[in-house]
């Protein structure tokens, strides 16, 4: 089997990092790039044999993941988020692929949980993500949030699931919605996008309709409704913040 580096970026992930790292026992190298945790993330990662570096100069998810990628030394790289872990089936499938790779990159379906329930609809599944690739054939986009792998190579598809413990509590939902809507609004502003109060409302309503009806969120039961409302709220906040950022930028600096 060719060698494999696993890369993970972290900040205050003590509740997740152990399960994440224990799901890749076959890795030749584990790189954890921390951005300034104040909990036990760094200690736990080091106790599990990870090579831990610290870089608090946060410039977004894409930049930080590329920094972690630069620390990898193996033939192949598997990039994980701290709240993700390989299912036993995906572990076996990845090991088999690395014995005889047919592609330079691979994607796999991600099954995400929401407040304790795995969501099989609502646009959350199969949610294919490309995370396994031959080093030096791919890198991450420099997006502040919702970064993606950029590669010119064909991407093979694995069948087994990556498990994503995305929201353990509703407090986590609210916290992430606030952080991601702010980053998303700034990213849109950087790309020259604008919004109004009306477009913010429109995007929020469309996000609910798309999630709950078009993407069959109602099949996820009561939590499907809760998720659809959460997605609508986060979408509304992203465009509302974009409107407010644009309004503030048009005002200019205060007069002396």
N, C-alpha and C positions, 0 to 999 in steps of 0.2 A: 504494500500500500504506500502511496506517496505520502509525504509528510503534510501535516495539517496544523495551521495556527488558528486559534479561536480568539476573536477580538470582541471586547465588551466595553462600552463607555458607561460610566456610573456617576451618580451623585445621590448620596443618602439612600442606597439600595440594600441596606442590611437585611431587610425582610425577604429579599429576592435572590441575592447573589449566590448564596450557597446552592440552592436548587438548580440555578442556571449552570454553574460550573460543574456540579456533580453529574449533569446530563451529558457531558462531553468527556468521559473518562479516557477516550482513545486519542485525544488531542496531543500532539507533540509539543505544542507551546500554547499557553493561555496568556493573552495580553489584556490587562484591565487598565484603562485610562480613566482616572478619576478627576472630576473637576472641582474638588474641594468638599468632600463629604465631612459632615460633623458627627456622623454616627459610626458604627463599627464596620462599614463597608470595606475599607482598606485592610483592616486587620483580618477579617474573614477571608477576603480574597487571597491575601498572602499566606494564610494558614492552609489554604487549599492548593498552594503551589503556583499561583498566578504571578506573573511578572507585572508588578503594579507601578505605574507612573502617574504623576499628578500634574495636571495642567489646568489651572483655574481660569485661564484666559478664554472664557466661553464666547464663541462666535457663531454658535448654532450647531445643530445635530450633524449636518453634513461635514462641516469643517472638523468637528471633533472626531467623527468616525474615520475621516481620512488621516488624521493624526495617529489614531490607533492602528490603522492599516499600515502606516509607515514603519511601525514597530514590529510588524510581523516578518518572520524570516522563513517560513515554510513554503513548500511548493503551492499549497492551496490555503485559502482563507475561508473561515466560516464566521460571519459577523452576526452576533446575537445582541439583543437588548437584555438588560438584566432581568426583566420580568418575563422572559421567554425561556423555554427549555425544550429539548428534543424528547419526543416520545420514544419509547424503546424501539418501535418500528422504524422511526426515522433514523435513529442511531444505526440500526442494521443496514438500512438502505444507503446511507451516506458512506458507510465503510465499504459496502459492495461497490459503489460507484467509484470510490477512490482507488480501488484495486484495478479498475479498467475504465477510466473516464472516456466517454464518447463526446462530451462537450467541454467547453472551457468555463461554463457557468451553469448553475442549476437553481430552479425555483421549487418551492414546495408550498402546499396549502397551510394557512395559519388559522387555528381554531382559538378564538379569543373568548375570555370570560368577562361577564359584566355583573358586578355585585354578586358573585358566586354562581352564576349560571353561564354555561357555554352557549353561545349564540350561533345557531346554524342557519340563520336567515338574516334579514335586515341589512343586507349588503356586507355583512361581516365575514361571510364564508362563501367560497373557499379562500378569498383574500390572499392570492398567491404572492409570495415575496421572493425575490432573488437575493440569496444571502451566501451561497456557496460558489466560489469562483477560483480559478487559477490566478495566483498572485501576479500582478503586473499586466493583467488583461482587463482590469476593471477598477473603478474607483467610485466614490459616492459623489453625487451632486452637492454643490455648496449651499443648498437650501437651509434656511434657518430651522425649518420644521418640515416633516414629510419628505425627508431626503430619500433618494433612490439610487440604485446601482446604475452606473453608466458603463456600457460595454458595447463593443462592435461585434462581439462573438454571438453565435447562436446560443440560446438558453434551453437546456434540457429540463424536463419536468419530472420531479419525483412525486410519488403518490402519498407518502406518509405525512403525518401532521406535525407541525410545529405548534406547541401549546403556548398560549399567550395569556398570562395572568394579569390582564390589563387594568382592571379596576376592582380592588378588593372591597371597597366601601363607597358609599355615595359621597362622602367627603373627598375621596380621591377623584371622583368624577368631577366635582365642582372645582377642585384645585387644578386638575389638568385642563379643564375647559377654559379656565381663566388664563393659564400660562400659554396654551396653544393658540387661543384666539388672539392674544396679544402678539405672539410671534407670527401668526398667519397674517394679521393686519399689517404688520411692519413689512413682511415679505411682499405683500401685494402693493404697498405704497412704494417700495423700492423698485418695483416693476412698472411704476407709472399708473397703477390702477386707482380709480376713484369710486366713491360710493355716496349714497344719500340715505336718509332715514327710510325712505320708501324702498330702496333696493335692499337694505338690510332686512326689512320686514319680509319682502318678497323672497329673498334667499332662504330665510328661516322657514317660511311656510312651505316652500318647495322642498327643502330638506326633509321636513316631516312627511310630506306626501310621498316622496320618493322612498324613504326608509320604511315607512309603515305599510304602504300599499304596493308600490311597484316592486320593492325588494322583499315583499312578503314578511315584513316584520311582525305582523299579527300572528304568524305561525310560531313565533317565539313566546307566545302567551303574554301575561301581564308585563313581564320584563321587556318584551318587545315594544310595548307601548311606552314604557319608561325610557327605553333607549332612544326611541324615535323623538320623544320630547327633548331629551338631552342633546341629541344631534342638532335638532332645530335650534335650541338655545345657543349652542356653541357656534353654529353658523351665523345666527343673528348677531351675536356678540362680536364675531370676527369682522363683519361688515360694518357694524356700528362703530367699532374702534377705528376701522379704516376711515369712515366718514369723519370722526372726531380728529384723527391725525391729520387728515387733509385740511379740515377747517382750521386747525391750529397752525399748520404750515402756511396757509394763506394769510393769516393774521400778521406773520412776520414778527421780528423781535420788538419788544416794547420800546416806545420812544424814550430817548435819554431825558 
